[in-house]
């Protein structure tokens, strides 16, 4: 585990490292999952998803049409002020399609 930052959102969270994906030095380091500087790793995105849900009120990783029909939405009680604040943030926030498909 370690601290990783989502630069465009100015957010850093402590997350688990799932896998070593690429290392420019050697494929042997990828096979043995050795962590070095400039190694590309795959991390568990759950802490970032929870943060995004709390800040913007949008659940990342859910498909818009299918998920709404399959399971009933659990409504969390929020104050009117928080609801309007999240709606305002969501209207100003545009998530890049490349990032959105990774979730």
N, C-alpha and C positions, 0 to 999 in steps of 0.2 A: 504494500500500500504506500501511498505517498500523496503529496499535495499537487493537484493539477488545476490549471486555470482555463477558463473559457474566456479568452481574450476579448471577443467582441461584446460580451455581456458584463465584463469586469467582475467576474465571479471566480473564486477559488474554493475548491472543496477537497477533502481527504477522501480518496477513492481507492478501490482495489485494482491491482494490475492483473488482467486476465491472461494476456499472452504477449510474447515478443513477436512482432510482425516483420520487422526489417532492421537490418544492421548493415551499413555500407562497408564495414571492414571485412566481414566474413559471414558466410552462411552457417558456419559452424557455431557462431555465437547465437544465431537464431535457433538452431536445433537444440542447443543446450540452455536456451532461454537466459542468456547472460545479459545483465543490464549494464550498459556503458553510456557515456555521454553521446547524444545524438541518435540513440536507439529509438525506433518508433514502436510504441506499445499500444495494445488495445486495453481499454479500461472499462470498468463497470460504470455506466452512465446514470444509475439510479439517483445518486445525490443531486446531480444536475437537473434531472427530470423533476424531482421534488421541489427544488428551488424555483424552477421555471413555473411550475404549477402554482406555487404560493405567490410568486410575484405577479404573474400575468393572468392566472386563472385558466391557462390552456394546458391540457394534458398532452405532452409530446408522445409520439409513438402510437397513437390511436388513429385509425382510419376514420374519416368523418362520417361516411354513409353507413358502413357495416357495423361498427361498434355501437352506435346509438340504438340499432334495432335488436342486437343480440342480448344485451344486458341492461337492466334498468339503472339509470344514473342515480348514484347516492348523492343527495343534496347535503352539502355541508353548510351549517348555519354561519352566515357572515353578516356583519353589520352593513347597513346601506352605504356607509362611507367607503368601506372596503370594496364593495361591489362596484361602485362608481369609479374608484381609483383603478381597479383592475381593468375595467372596460376602457378607461382612458389610456392606460399603458398598452393594452392590446391593440388599440386603434393606431398608436404610434409605432408599434413594434412590427418589423417585417423580418421573419426568419429566412435565411438563405435556403433555397431548395436543396442544395447539397448537404447542408447540415440537417435539414428536416428529414431527409430520407435515411440518414444514419441512425436516427432514433427509431 
